[in-house]
Amino acid sequence: MIEEGRALFLQIAENVEDSIIDGSLVEEAQAPSTNELAAFYRINPATAAKGIAMLTDKGVLYKRRGIGMFVAPGARDLLLAERRNAFADRFVDPLLAEARKLGLGPDDLALLIRDRASGRDATTTEGNPR
């Protein structure tokens, strides 16, 4: 579960985020403690704490003194918006730039995406996807 070459605290934060996004960790639910995360991933508790602190700073988790960390209201929506923006930056913007170079418009792209999603290979005839 832990990837080589990526900061452990970032991976911990991302795994907690994934649990919030997929609904296995709901708003107002208690998040795993740094000690639980450290034991599960076999890492230093300070590393797990750094990942949890990052989520706290983002407003995804909040602390109830003496009880632990909890998922903040609106955390799932916040994370989904953040990931949608990251997805657009990483994949959609380059796709649009390449489409412009090829002379493809939004309808052409939508057709290509629908064809690929359905398992069909879009071929072109006279510059128009079929």
TORPA-4810 file (N, C-alpha, C, O; in nm, 3 decimals):
<nodes>
NODE_1_0.080_-0.120_0.000_0.000_0.000_0.000_0.085_0.127_0.000_0.042_0.231_-0.051_M
NODE_2_0.202_0.119_0.055_0.292_0.234_0.058_0.379_0.229_-0.068_0.437_0.125_-0.100_I
NODE_3_0.388_0.342_-0.139_0.466_0.352_-0.262_0.604_0.408_-0.233_0.619_0.504_-0.157_E
NODE_4_0.703_0.347_-0.292_0.839_0.400_-0.281_0.849_0.530_-0.360_0.785_0.545_-0.464_E
NODE_5_0.928_0.622_-0.310_0.952_0.745_-0.384_0.856_0.858_-0.356_0.878_0.971_-0.401_G
NODE_6_0.749_0.832_-0.285_0.654_0.938_-0.248_0.658_0.955_-0.098_0.670_0.857_-0.024_R
NODE_7_0.647_1.078_-0.052_0.651_1.106_0.092_0.541_1.027_0.164_0.425_1.029_0.122_A
NODE_8_0.578_0.960_0.271_0.484_0.876_0.345_0.367_0.957_0.400_0.252_0.912_0.395_L
NODE_9_0.395_1.076_0.454_0.286_1.154_0.513_0.183_1.194_0.408_0.064_1.204_0.438_F
NODE_10_0.228_1.216_0.283_0.135_1.248_0.174_0.048_1.127_0.140_-0.071_1.140_0.112_L
NODE_11_0.109_1.008_0.142_0.034_0.886_0.114_-0.069_0.859_0.223_-0.181_0.816_0.194_Q
NODE_12_-0.032_0.885_0.348_-0.125_0.867_0.460_-0.244_0.962_0.441_-0.359_0.921_0.452_I
NODE_13_-0.214_1.089_0.414_-0.320_1.187_0.395_-0.410_1.147_0.278_-0.533_1.157_0.288_A
NODE_14_-0.351_1.102_0.170_-0.429_1.062_0.053_-0.517_0.941_0.083_-0.631_0.935_0.036_E
NODE_15_-0.467_0.846_0.160_-0.547_0.729_0.195_-0.666_0.767_0.283_-0.775_0.712_0.266_N
NODE_16_-0.647_0.860_0.375_-0.759_0.907_0.457_-0.858_0.981_0.368_-0.979_0.963_0.381_V
NODE_17_-0.807_1.064_0.277_-0.894_1.135_0.182_-0.975_1.036_0.100_-1.095_1.055_0.081_E
NODE_18_-0.911_0.930_0.050_-0.981_0.828_-0.028_-1.095_0.766_0.052_-1.202_0.741_-0.003_D
NODE_19_-1.072_0.743_0.180_-1.177_0.685_0.265_-1.294_0.781_0.281_-1.409_0.739_0.290_S
NODE_20_-1.266_0.909_0.284_-1.372_1.009_0.294_-1.449_1.016_0.162_-1.572_1.021_0.161_I
NODE_21_-1.377_1.017_0.052_-1.440_1.026_-0.079_-1.527_0.904_-0.108_-1.638_0.918_-0.159_I
NODE_22_-1.477_0.785_-0.075_-1.555_0.664_-0.106_-1.665_0.636_-0.004_-1.742_0.540_-0.020_D
NODE_23_-1.672_0.718_0.101_-1.781_0.705_0.197_-1.755_0.610_0.312_-1.841_0.593_0.398_G
NODE_24_-1.640_0.548_0.315_-1.612_0.457_0.427_-1.578_0.534_0.554_-1.579_0.478_0.664_S
NODE_25_-1.547_0.663_0.540_-1.523_0.751_0.654_-1.612_0.874_0.630_-1.579_0.960_0.549_L
NODE_26_-1.725_0.880_0.702_-1.825_0.983_0.676_-1.801_1.106_0.763_-1.726_1.102_0.860_V
NODE_27_-1.867_1.215_0.726_-1.855_1.339_0.801_-1.896_1.316_0.946_-1.993_1.246_0.974_E
NODE_28_-1.822_1.376_1.036_-1.840_1.368_1.181_-1.797_1.233_1.240_-1.808_1.211_1.361_E
NODE_29_-1.747_1.142_1.154_-1.695_1.014_1.205_-1.554_1.036_1.257_-1.482_1.124_1.211_A
NODE_30_-1.517_0.954_1.355_-1.382_0.964_1.408_-1.282_0.904_1.310_-1.300_0.793_1.261_Q
NODE_31_-1.178_0.979_1.282_-1.072_0.935_1.192_-0.974_0.848_1.270_-0.966_0.857_1.392_A
NODE_32_-0.899_0.763_1.201_-0.797_0.684_1.270_-0.696_0.775_1.339_-0.662_0.881_1.288_P
NODE_33_-0.650_0.732_1.454_-0.550_0.810_1.527_-0.413_0.796_1.461_-0.391_0.705_1.380_S
NODE_34_-0.324_0.885_1.496_-0.189_0.876_1.441_-0.122_0.745_1.483_-0.048_0.685_1.406_T
NODE_35_-0.148_0.701_1.605_-0.091_0.574_1.650_-0.148_0.456_1.573_-0.075_0.363_1.539_N
NODE_36_-0.279_0.459_1.545_-0.340_0.352_1.465_-0.281_0.349_1.324_-0.248_0.243_1.271_E
NODE_37_-0.268_0.467_1.265_-0.210_0.475_1.130_-0.065_0.428_1.130_-0.022_0.356_1.040_L
NODE_38_0.010_0.470_1.231_0.151_0.431_1.241_0.165_0.279_1.254_0.251_0.218_1.191_A
NODE_39_0.080_0.220_1.336_0.085_0.074_1.354_0.044_0.002_1.226_0.108_-0.095_1.186_A
NODE_40_-0.062_0.050_1.161_-0.112_-0.015_1.040_-0.009_-0.010_0.927_0.015_-0.111_0.860_F
NODE_41_0.051_0.107_0.907_0.148_0.122_0.798_0.291_0.093_0.840_0.382_0.095_0.757_Y
NODE_42_0.310_0.066_0.969_0.442_0.038_1.024_0.540_0.154_0.996_0.648_0.136_0.941_R
NODE_43_0.496_0.271_1.038_0.576_0.392_1.020_0.585_0.465_1.153_0.518_0.429_1.250_I
NODE_44_0.669_0.565_1.157_0.685_0.647_1.276_0.556_0.727_1.301_0.501_0.784_1.207_N
NODE_45_0.507_0.733_1.425_0.386_0.811_1.454_0.399_0.959_1.414_0.299_1.022_1.380_P
NODE_46_0.518_1.014_1.419_0.537_1.154_1.378_0.507_1.172_1.230_0.457_1.277_1.189_A
NODE_47_0.537_1.072_1.149_0.507_1.078_1.006_0.357_1.075_0.984_0.304_1.151_0.903_T
NODE_48_0.288_0.985_1.055_0.142_0.979_1.045_0.081_1.110_1.093_-0.014_1.160_1.033_A
NODE_49_0.136_1.166_1.200_0.085_1.293_1.254_0.100_1.406_1.151_0.015_1.494_1.143_A
NODE_50_0.206_1.402_1.074_0.227_1.506_0.973_0.118_1.497_0.866_0.069_1.600_0.819_K
NODE_51_0.080_1.376_0.826_-0.028_1.359_0.729_-0.162_1.405_0.785_-0.240_1.468_0.714_G
NODE_52_-0.187_1.374_0.910_-0.312_1.416_0.976_-0.313_1.568_0.991_-0.417_1.632_0.971_I
NODE_53_-0.200_1.627_1.025_-0.192_1.773_1.039_-0.220_1.842_0.906_-0.284_1.947_0.902_A
NODE_54_-0.174_1.783_0.798_-0.200_1.838_0.667_-0.350_1.843_0.639_-0.402_1.941_0.586_M
NODE_55_-0.420_1.735_0.676_-0.565_1.729_0.655_-0.638_1.827_0.747_-0.741_1.883_0.709_L
NODE_56_-0.585_1.847_0.865_-0.643_1.944_0.958_-0.626_2.085_0.902_-0.720_2.165_0.905_T
NODE_57_-0.509_2.115_0.851_-0.482_2.246_0.793_-0.573_2.275_0.673_-0.610_2.390_0.649_D
NODE_58_-0.609_2.170_0.598_-0.697_2.186_0.481_-0.843_2.196_0.521_-0.927_2.230_0.438_K
NODE_59_-0.875_2.168_0.648_-1.014_2.173_0.691_-1.090_2.044_0.669_-1.213_2.042_0.677_G
NODE_60_-1.017_1.935_0.641_-1.079_1.805_0.618_-1.107_1.734_0.751_-1.209_1.667_0.766_V
NODE_61_-1.016_1.750_0.846_-1.031_1.692_0.979_-1.029_1.804_1.083_-0.973_1.911_1.060_L
NODE_62_-1.090_1.776_1.196_-1.080_1.869_1.309_-1.063_1.786_1.436_-1.098_1.669_1.442_Y
NODE_63_-1.007_1.851_1.538_-0.975_1.783_1.662_-1.080_1.812_1.769_-1.121_1.927_1.789_K
NODE_64_-1.123_1.706_1.837_-1.204_1.720_1.957_-1.111_1.688_2.072_-1.067_1.574_2.091_R
NODE_65_-1.082_1.791_2.149_-0.984_1.779_2.256_-1.014_1.659_2.346_-1.125_1.643_2.397_R
NODE_66_-0.912_1.575_2.364_-0.924_1.459_2.450_-0.995_1.340_2.388_-1.002_1.234_2.449_G
NODE_67_-1.050_1.357_2.267_-1.124_1.247_2.204_-1.053_1.197_2.079_-1.034_1.076_2.062_I
NODE_68_-1.013_1.290_1.992_-0.945_1.250_1.869_-0.979_1.339_1.752_-1.032_1.449_1.768_G
NODE_69_-0.948_1.290_1.635_-0.971_1.363_1.510_-1.100_1.314_1.445_-1.132_1.195_1.448_M
NODE_70_-1.173_1.409_1.385_-1.301_1.377_1.322_-1.308_1.440_1.184_-1.242_1.540_1.156_F
NODE_71_-1.391_1.379_1.098_-1.409_1.430_0.963_-1.497_1.555_0.971_-1.606_1.552_1.029_V
NODE_72_-1.450_1.662_0.913_-1.520_1.790_0.918_-1.643_1.788_0.828_-1.644_1.720_0.725_A
NODE_73_-1.746_1.861_0.866_-1.861_1.876_0.776_-1.814_1.940_0.646_-1.735_2.035_0.647_P
NODE_74_-1.863_1.889_0.535_-1.825_1.942_0.404_-1.692_1.889_0.352_-1.649_1.930_0.244_G
NODE_75_-1.627_1.800_0.427_-1.496_1.750_0.386_-1.501_1.676_0.252_-1.414_1.694_0.168_A
NODE_76_-1.603_1.593_0.233_-1.613_1.516_0.108_-1.628_1.609_-0.011_-1.561_1.592_-0.112_R
NODE_77_-1.715_1.708_0.001_-1.735_1.803_-0.109_-1.606_1.881_-0.138_-1.571_1.904_-0.254_D
NODE_78_-1.536_1.920_-0.033_-1.409_1.991_-0.048_-1.308_1.906_-0.124_-1.243_1.953_-0.216_L
NODE_79_-1.297_1.779_-0.084_-1.201_1.689_-0.149_-1.239_1.660_-0.293_-1.153_1.655_-0.381_L
NODE_80_-1.369_1.641_-0.319_-1.414_1.615_-0.456_-1.383_1.735_-0.546_-1.336_1.717_-0.659_L
NODE_81_-1.408_1.855_-0.498_-1.377_1.975_-0.576_-1.228_1.986_-0.603_-1.186_2.018_-0.714_A
NODE_82_-1.147_1.958_-0.501_-1.002_1.963_-0.516_-0.954_1.862_-0.619_-0.869_1.892_-0.702_E
NODE_83_-1.008_1.741_-0.612_-0.964_1.636_-0.705_-1.015_1.662_-0.847_-0.945_1.631_-0.944_R
NODE_84_-1.135_1.718_-0.860_-1.185_1.754_-0.993_-1.093_1.856_-1.058_-1.059_1.845_-1.176_R
NODE_85_-1.053_1.956_-0.980_-0.962_2.059_-1.032_-0.828_1.998_-1.071_-0.772_2.033_-1.176_N
NODE_86_-0.776_1.909_-0.988_-0.648_1.844_-1.019_-0.661_1.758_-1.144_-0.570_1.753_-1.227_A
NODE_87_-0.775_1.688_-1.159_-0.801_1.606_-1.277_-0.804_1.693_-1.402_-0.745_1.658_-1.504_F
NODE_88_-0.872_1.806_-1.394_-0.880_1.897_-1.508_-0.742_1.949_-1.546_-0.706_1.954_-1.663_A
NODE_89_-0.664_1.988_-1.444_-0.529_2.039_-1.471_-0.440_1.933_-1.535_-0.364_1.962_-1.628_D
NODE_90_-0.450_1.812_-1.486_-0.359_1.705_-1.530_-0.401_1.641_-1.663_-0.316_1.604_-1.744_R
NODE_91_-0.534_1.628_-1.684_-0.580_1.553_-1.800_-0.661_1.635_-1.900_-0.638_1.625_-2.021_F
NODE_92_-0.755_1.714_-1.852_-0.845_1.783_-1.943_-0.774_1.897_-2.017_-0.789_1.910_-2.139_V
NODE_93_-0.698_1.978_-1.947_-0.629_2.088_-2.014_-0.536_2.040_-2.124_-0.539_2.095_-2.234_D
NODE_94_-0.452_1.938_-2.099_-0.369_1.887_-2.208_-0.451_1.826_-2.323_-0.414_1.837_-2.439_P
NODE_95_-0.563_1.761_-2.289_-0.651_1.704_-2.390_-0.707_1.814_-2.480_-0.709_1.801_-2.602_L
NODE_96_-0.752_1.923_-2.419_-0.806_2.034_-2.496_-0.699_2.099_-2.583_-0.726_2.136_-2.698_L
NODE_97_-0.580_2.113_-2.531_-0.471_2.171_-2.608_-0.441_2.086_-2.731_-0.423_2.139_-2.841_A
NODE_98_-0.434_1.955_-2.713_-0.407_1.866_-2.827_-0.524_1.867_-2.925_-0.503_1.863_-3.046_E
NODE_99_-0.646_1.871_-2.874_-0.763_1.874_-2.961_-0.762_1.999_-3.049_-0.795_1.992_-3.167_A
NODE_100_-0.723_2.112_-2.991_-0.714_2.235_-3.069_-0.612_2.220_-3.183_-0.636_2.264_-3.295_R
NODE_101_-0.499_2.156_-3.153_-0.398_2.134_-3.257_-0.452_2.048_-3.371_-0.415_2.066_-3.487_K
NODE_102_-0.540_1.953_-3.335_-0.596_1.861_-3.435_-0.722_1.915_-3.500_-0.777_1.851_-3.590_L
NODE_103_-0.768_2.030_-3.455_-0.889_2.088_-3.512_-1.017_2.023_-3.464_-1.120_2.030_-3.531_G
NODE_104_-1.011_1.959_-3.347_-1.129_1.893_-3.292_-1.203_1.990_-3.199_-1.142_2.058_-3.117_L
NODE_105_-1.334_1.994_-3.214_-1.417_2.077_-3.129_-1.475_1.996_-3.014_-1.450_1.876_-3.004_G
NODE_106_-1.553_2.061_-2.927_-1.612_1.993_-2.811_-1.700_1.874_-2.850_-1.699_1.771_-2.782_P
NODE_107_-1.777_1.886_-2.958_-1.863_1.775_-3.000_-1.780_1.655_-3.047_-1.813_1.540_-3.019_D
NODE_108_-1.671_1.686_-3.119_-1.581_1.579_-3.164_-1.520_1.505_-3.045_-1.514_1.382_-3.044_D
NODE_109_-1.476_1.581_-2.946_-1.418_1.521_-2.826_-1.520_1.437_-2.752_-1.489_1.326_-2.708_L
NODE_110_-1.640_1.489_-2.737_-1.746_1.415_-2.666_-1.772_1.282_-2.736_-1.790_1.179_-2.670_A
NODE_111_-1.776_1.284_-2.869_-1.798_1.161_-2.945_-1.684_1.063_-2.926_-1.706_0.944_-2.906_L
NODE_112_-1.560_1.113_-2.932_-1.445_1.026_-2.908_-1.450_0.962_-2.769_-1.424_0.843_-2.754_L
NODE_113_-1.484_1.042_-2.671_-1.490_0.990_-2.533_-1.601_0.887_-2.520_-1.582_0.782_-2.459_I
NODE_114_-1.719_0.916_-2.578_-1.829_0.818_-2.572_-1.791_0.688_-2.640_-1.818_0.580_-2.589_R
NODE_115_-1.726_0.700_-2.757_-1.685_0.579_-2.830_-1.585_0.498_-2.749_-1.600_0.376_-2.737_D
NODE_116_-1.486_0.563_-2.693_-1.385_0.491_-2.614_-1.446_0.431_-2.488_-1.410_0.320_-2.449_R
NODE_117_-1.536_0.504_-2.424_-1.599_0.454_-2.301_-1.684_0.331_-2.329_-1.699_0.244_-2.243_A
NODE_118_-1.741_0.324_-2.450_-1.825_0.209_-2.484_-1.744_0.095_-2.543_-1.798_-0.011_-2.574_S
NODE_119_-1.613_0.117_-2.558_-1.527_0.010_-2.610_-1.509_0.014_-2.760_-1.439_-0.070_-2.816_G
NODE_120_-1.570_0.110_-2.826_-1.552_0.123_-2.971_-1.429_0.207_-2.999_-1.394_0.296_-2.921_R
NODE_121_-1.366_0.178_-3.110_-1.250_0.256_-3.153_-1.300_0.357_-3.255_-1.345_0.319_-3.363_D
NODE_122_-1.292_0.484_-3.221_-1.337_0.588_-3.314_-1.237_0.599_-3.426_-1.117_0.615_-3.403_A
NODE_123_-1.285_0.592_-3.546_-1.200_0.612_-3.662_-1.243_0.741_-3.730_-1.353_0.791_-3.708_T
NODE_124_-1.156_0.793_-3.810_-1.190_0.920_-3.875_-1.210_0.899_-4.024_-1.141_0.820_-4.088_T
NODE_125_-1.306_0.971_-4.074_-1.330_0.976_-4.218_-1.341_1.123_-4.254_-1.429_1.194_-4.204_T
NODE_126_-1.254_1.168_-4.340_-1.252_1.308_-4.382_-1.246_1.403_-4.264_-1.312_1.507_-4.264_E
NODE_127_-1.169_1.368_-4.162_-1.149_1.457_-4.049_-1.260_1.453_-3.946_-1.250_1.522_-3.844_G
NODE_128_-1.365_1.376_-3.968_-1.475_1.369_-3.871_-1.480_1.234_-3.803_-1.482_1.132_-3.872_N
NODE_129_-1.482_1.229_-3.671_-1.492_1.101_-3.601_-1.623_1.034_-3.632_-1.726_1.100_-3.648_P
NODE_130_-1.621_0.899_-3.641_-1.743_0.825_-3.661_-1.775_0.746_-3.537_-1.876_0.675_-3.533_R
</nodes>
